[in-house]
Amino acid sequence: MVVLQVRQLNVPPGQRVLFSDISWQKFEEILAELGEHRASRLAYDSGTLEIMTPLPEHEDSKEIIGDLLKAFLEEEEIEFRSLGSTTFKNQAMLKGIEPNQCFYIQNEAAIRGKKRLDLTIDPPPGLALEIEITSRTHPNTYAALGVPELWRFQHERLCIYLLQAGTYVEVERSPTFRNLDLKTIIPQYLEQSRLVGRNTTIKRFRQWVRESR
């Protein structure tokens, strides 16, 4: 039997690799071997492990949308904590996921100052963002972990889902953001950033937030 180290695996940007029959212990070992400073993202669901590497356009959309949400929360003076692609996992559920971006908003105070999170005792992030270009979102994993709000951005379209009775239901507006029409606004400002730059776009967005009160 040939044994390879996971770090020897080279997944090209935009591609993913699936492994089956991976135990929880092996999943933990793979996380430790790959470390935190890596380009790849992992998802684990009941023995199936997915390793994917995002494309540059994937990361660009993630950063700009994340910056827009941060700007909104700052303008509204709402405390939040952004944890990027932190690994969220629950051994009892055999679930693990690394979102493109995530935010603690309603439960920010509950995890404030913590360097390590344990979803068996800590709340999950209140909002997870996934950019779908070549990767899958894994909504069932997010639902199992109890993430209340899931955003999916694909083909320049933003979809907002709320967790209701264990299932995600698509809604038109997010109650977290004053029920504003972000499904229209976010793609517009994302497109602006490609034309006029990130800083100019964020300044314009902040001004829009102030005027929309």
C-alpha positions as CSV (number, residue, x, y, z in Angstrom):
1,M,0.0,0.0,0.0
2,V,1.3,3.4,-1.0
3,V,1.0,6.1,1.6
4,L,1.1,9.8,0.7
5,Q,1.3,12.8,2.9
6,V,-1.7,15.1,2.4
7,R,0.6,18.1,2.0
8,Q,1.9,16.4,-1.1
9,L,-1.5,16.8,-2.7
10,N,-1.6,19.7,-5.2
11,V,-5.2,20.8,-6.0
12,P,-5.2,23.3,-8.9
13,P,-7.3,26.5,-8.3
14,G,-10.9,25.9,-9.1
15,Q,-10.7,22.2,-8.5
16,R,-11.7,19.9,-5.7
17,V,-10.8,16.4,-4.6
18,L,-13.1,14.0,-2.7
19,F,-12.1,11.3,-0.3
20,S,-14.4,8.7,1.2
21,D,-14.3,6.6,4.3
22,I,-12.3,9.2,6.2
23,S,-12.7,8.8,10.0
24,W,-13.1,11.8,12.3
25,Q,-9.6,11.1,13.8
26,K,-8.1,11.1,10.3
27,F,-10.0,14.3,9.5
28,E,-8.4,15.9,12.6
29,E,-5.0,14.6,11.5
30,I,-5.4,16.1,8.1
31,L,-6.4,19.5,9.5
32,A,-3.3,19.4,11.7
33,E,-1.0,18.4,8.8
34,L,-2.3,21.0,6.5
35,G,-2.1,23.8,9.1
36,E,-4.0,27.1,9.2
37,H,-1.9,29.0,6.6
38,R,-3.1,27.4,3.4
39,A,-5.1,28.2,0.3
40,S,-7.3,25.1,0.3
41,R,-10.6,24.8,2.1
42,L,-12.0,21.6,3.6
43,A,-15.5,20.2,4.2
44,Y,-16.3,17.0,6.1
45,D,-19.6,15.2,6.2
46,S,-20.0,11.8,7.8
47,G,-16.8,10.3,6.4
48,T,-16.6,12.2,3.1
49,L,-13.8,14.8,2.9
50,E,-13.7,17.5,0.2
51,I,-10.5,19.6,-0.4
52,M,-10.8,22.5,-2.8
53,T,-8.7,25.4,-3.8
54,P,-10.5,28.7,-4.8
55,L,-10.0,30.7,-7.9
56,P,-8.7,34.4,-7.7
57,E,-12.1,35.7,-8.7
58,H,-13.6,33.6,-6.0
59,E,-11.4,35.3,-3.4
60,D,-11.9,38.8,-4.8
61,S,-15.7,38.5,-4.5
62,K,-15.4,37.1,-1.0
63,E,-13.2,40.0,0.1
64,I,-15.3,42.8,-1.4
65,I,-18.7,41.4,-0.1
66,G,-17.1,40.8,3.3
67,D,-15.8,44.4,3.3
68,L,-19.2,45.7,2.4
69,L,-20.8,43.8,5.3
70,K,-18.2,45.1,7.7
71,A,-18.7,48.7,6.5
72,F,-22.5,48.3,7.1
73,L,-22.0,47.0,10.6
74,E,-19.5,49.7,11.5
75,E,-21.8,52.4,10.2
76,E,-24.7,51.0,12.3
77,E,-22.3,50.7,15.3
78,I,-23.1,47.0,15.6
79,E,-20.4,44.9,17.3
80,F,-19.3,41.9,15.2
81,R,-16.5,39.5,14.8
82,S,-15.4,38.3,11.4
83,L,-13.7,34.9,11.4
84,G,-13.0,34.3,7.7
85,S,-12.5,30.6,6.8
86,T,-12.3,29.3,10.4
87,T,-12.8,25.6,10.7
88,F,-16.1,24.9,12.4
89,K,-16.7,21.3,13.4
90,N,-18.8,19.1,15.6
91,Q,-17.6,15.5,16.3
92,A,-20.9,14.3,17.5
93,M,-22.5,15.3,14.2
94,L,-19.5,14.2,12.1
95,K,-19.6,17.6,10.4
96,G,-16.9,20.1,9.6
97,I,-16.9,23.2,7.3
98,E,-14.7,26.2,6.4
99,P,-16.8,29.0,5.0
100,N,-15.5,31.6,2.6
101,Q,-16.4,34.2,5.2
102,C,-18.4,34.2,8.4
103,F,-19.7,36.7,11.0
104,Y,-20.7,36.6,14.6
105,I,-23.2,39.4,15.1
106,Q,-26.0,38.6,17.5
107,N,-23.7,36.2,19.5
108,E,-20.6,38.3,19.2
109,A,-20.4,38.9,23.0
110,A,-20.7,35.2,23.7
111,I,-17.4,34.5,21.9
112,R,-15.6,37.8,22.5
113,G,-12.0,37.3,23.4
114,K,-12.0,33.6,22.7
115,K,-9.1,32.2,20.7
116,R,-10.6,28.7,20.3
117,L,-14.2,27.9,19.6
118,D,-16.0,24.6,20.4
119,L,-19.4,24.3,18.8
120,T,-20.5,21.8,21.4
121,I,-20.6,24.7,23.9
122,D,-20.1,27.9,21.8
123,P,-22.7,29.2,19.3
124,P,-22.1,28.9,15.6
125,P,-21.5,32.0,13.5
126,G,-24.7,34.0,12.8
127,L,-24.0,34.4,9.1
128,A,-21.9,32.4,6.6
129,L,-21.0,33.5,3.1
130,E,-20.2,31.2,0.3
131,I,-19.0,32.2,-3.2
132,E,-20.1,29.5,-5.7
133,I,-17.9,29.5,-8.7
134,T,-16.5,25.9,-8.8
135,S,-17.2,24.9,-5.2
136,R,-20.3,23.5,-3.4
137,T,-21.9,25.3,-0.5
138,H,-22.8,22.2,1.7
139,P,-26.1,23.7,3.1
140,N,-26.9,20.5,5.0
141,T,-23.6,20.9,7.0
142,Y,-24.3,24.5,7.8
143,A,-27.9,23.6,8.8
144,A,-26.7,20.7,11.1
145,L,-24.2,23.1,12.8
146,G,-27.1,25.6,13.3
147,V,-25.9,28.6,11.3
148,P,-29.0,30.8,11.3
149,E,-28.2,32.7,8.0
150,L,-26.5,31.5,4.9
151,W,-25.6,33.7,1.9
152,R,-24.7,32.2,-1.5
153,F,-23.2,34.3,-4.3
154,Q,-23.3,32.7,-7.8
155,H,-23.4,34.1,-11.3
156,E,-23.5,37.6,-9.9
157,R,-26.6,36.8,-7.9
158,L,-26.9,36.9,-4.2
159,C,-29.2,34.4,-2.5
160,I,-30.1,34.8,1.2
161,Y,-31.3,31.8,3.3
162,L,-32.7,31.6,6.8
163,L,-32.6,28.5,8.9
164,Q,-36.2,27.4,9.7
165,A,-37.0,24.2,11.4
166,G,-33.6,22.7,10.4
167,T,-33.9,23.7,6.7
168,Y,-32.8,26.7,4.8
169,V,-35.5,28.8,3.2
170,E,-34.7,31.5,0.7
171,V,-35.9,35.0,1.6
172,E,-35.8,38.3,-0.2
173,R,-34.2,40.3,2.6
174,S,-32.0,39.7,5.6
175,P,-33.4,40.7,9.0
176,T,-29.9,41.2,10.2
177,F,-29.4,44.1,7.9
178,R,-32.5,46.2,8.5
179,N,-34.4,44.4,5.8
180,L,-32.5,46.4,3.1
181,D,-32.5,45.1,-0.5
182,L,-29.0,43.8,-0.3
183,K,-29.7,41.2,-3.0
184,T,-29.7,44.1,-5.4
185,I,-27.3,46.4,-3.7
186,I,-24.4,44.0,-3.0
187,P,-24.0,42.9,-6.6
188,Q,-24.1,46.5,-7.8
189,Y,-21.3,47.6,-5.4
190,L,-19.3,44.5,-6.2
191,E,-19.5,45.5,-9.9
192,Q,-18.5,49.0,-9.0
193,S,-15.4,47.8,-7.3
194,R,-14.2,46.3,-10.5
195,L,-14.6,49.6,-12.3
196,V,-13.5,52.3,-9.8
197,G,-11.6,50.3,-7.2
198,R,-12.2,48.9,-3.7
199,N,-11.7,52.1,-1.6
200,T,-13.9,54.3,-3.7
201,T,-16.6,51.6,-3.7
202,I,-16.5,51.2,0.1
203,K,-16.8,55.0,0.6
204,R,-19.8,55.2,-1.7
205,F,-21.4,52.2,0.1
206,R,-20.9,53.9,3.5
207,Q,-22.6,57.0,2.2
208,W,-25.5,54.9,0.9
209,V,-25.9,53.2,4.3
210,R,-26.1,56.7,6.0
211,E,-28.6,58.0,3.5
212,S,-30.8,54.8,3.7
213,R,-31.6,55.3,7.4
